[in-house]
Amino acid sequence: MRRIGILVGISLALAVLPSEPAVAGIYSDELAKCLVRETTDGDRTFLVKWIFASASVHPAVRSIASVSDADRTELNKKVAKLVEKLLTESCKNETQEALKYEGPTVARSKTEFANHLDKQKFEKLFAPSR
């Protein structure tokens, strides 16, 4: 289960850092550590379900893995809320530092859950501090 948490943390960190080629720095490392630390066992179990649901559309497994579009949409909404909570609350400082020192913009996520993020929360997160 710990390996899944590490994978999830690194995946989440990569999803929000710039898409430009770069070597991971100290701030993105700290963000990844925070994401792993703040992801609960329940979150990890949920993320396994989300990963499975996402993979279920692949032609190689579609015939043996049935997840409805409605269920997949609901899982995407829930993972968006989890990512939102982790980045804008639980790991807010680490996210801000990684963005400030290792990339000025957030890469657009290529996963469906990004459509369900509360953009206002992220705008507040990325606003210059006074």
C-alpha positions in Angstrom: 0.0 0.0 0.0 2.9 2.4 0.7 4.2 2.0 -2.9 0.8 3.1 -4.2 0.9 6.1 -2.0 4.4 7.1 -3.3 3.3 6.5 -6.9 0.1 8.6 -6.3 2.1 11.4 -4.6 4.6 11.6 -7.4 1.9 11.4 -10.1 0.0 14.2 -8.4 3.1 16.4 -8.2 3.9 15.8 -11.8 0.4 16.7 -12.8 0.6 20.2 -11.4 4.2 21.1 -12.2 5.2 22.7 -15.5 5.3 20.5 -18.6 8.7 21.9 -19.7 11.6 19.5 -19.4 13.2 19.9 -16.0 15.0 18.1 -13.4 13.1 17.6 -10.2 14.2 20.1 -7.6 14.1 20.3 -3.8 10.7 22.1 -3.8 8.9 19.5 -6.1 10.5 16.8 -4.0 9.0 18.4 -0.9 5.7 18.6 -2.6 5.8 14.9 -3.5 6.7 14.0 0.1 3.8 16.1 1.4 1.4 14.5 -1.1 2.4 11.0 0.1 2.3 12.0 3.7 -1.2 13.6 3.5 -2.8 10.9 1.4 -4.6 8.6 3.8 -5.1 4.9 3.5 -8.7 5.6 2.5 -7.5 8.0 -0.2 -5.1 5.4 -1.5 -7.9 2.8 -1.7 -10.1 5.2 -3.5 -7.3 6.1 -5.9 -6.8 2.4 -6.8 -10.5 2.4 -7.7 -10.1 5.5 -9.8 -7.0 4.1 -11.6 -8.9 0.9 -12.3 -11.9 2.7 -13.6 -9.7 4.8 -15.9 -7.9 1.7 -17.1 -11.2 -0.1 -17.8 -11.7 1.8 -21.0 -8.6 0.3 -22.6 -9.5 -2.2 -25.3 -7.3 -4.9 -23.7 -9.4 -5.1 -20.6 -12.7 -3.5 -21.6 -14.4 -7.0 -22.0 -13.5 -8.0 -18.4 -13.8 -4.7 -16.6 -17.1 -3.0 -16.7 -17.3 0.6 -15.3 -20.2 2.8 -16.4 -19.6 6.3 -17.7 -21.6 7.6 -14.8 -19.4 5.8 -12.3 -16.2 6.9 -14.0 -17.5 10.5 -14.0 -18.3 10.3 -10.3 -14.8 8.9 -9.6 -13.2 11.7 -11.6 -15.2 14.3 -9.6 -14.0 12.7 -6.3 -10.4 12.5 -7.4 -10.6 16.2 -8.4 -11.7 17.1 -4.9 -8.9 15.0 -3.4 -6.3 16.6 -5.6 -7.8 20.0 -4.9 -7.7 19.4 -1.1 -4.1 18.1 -1.2 -2.8 21.0 -3.3 -4.8 23.9 -1.9 -5.0 22.9 1.7 -2.9 20.0 3.0 0.2 20.8 0.9 -0.6 24.4 0.1 2.9 25.8 1.2 4.8 23.1 -0.7 2.7 23.6 -3.8 3.3 27.4 -3.7 7.0 26.9 -3.2 7.3 24.4 -6.0 5.4 26.7 -8.4 7.4 29.7 -7.3 10.8 28.3 -7.5 10.5 25.5 -10.1 7.9 26.7 -12.5 5.8 29.8 -13.1 2.8 28.0 -14.5 0.8 24.9 -13.9 0.7 22.4 -16.6 -2.7 21.5 -18.0 -3.6 18.0 -16.8 -4.4 15.6 -19.5 -6.8 13.7 -17.3 -10.6 14.1 -17.0 -10.6 14.9 -13.3 -9.1 18.4 -14.0 -12.4 19.4 -15.5 -13.9 19.2 -12.0 -11.4 21.2 -10.1 -12.5 24.4 -8.4 -10.4 26.9 -10.4 -11.1 29.8 -7.9 -9.3 27.9 -5.2 -6.2 27.5 -7.4 -6.3 31.1 -8.5 -6.1 32.1 -4.8 -3.3 29.6 -4.3 -1.2 31.0 -7.1 -1.9 34.7 -6.3 1.2 36.6 -5.2 1.4 36.8 -1.4 1.4 40.2 0.1 
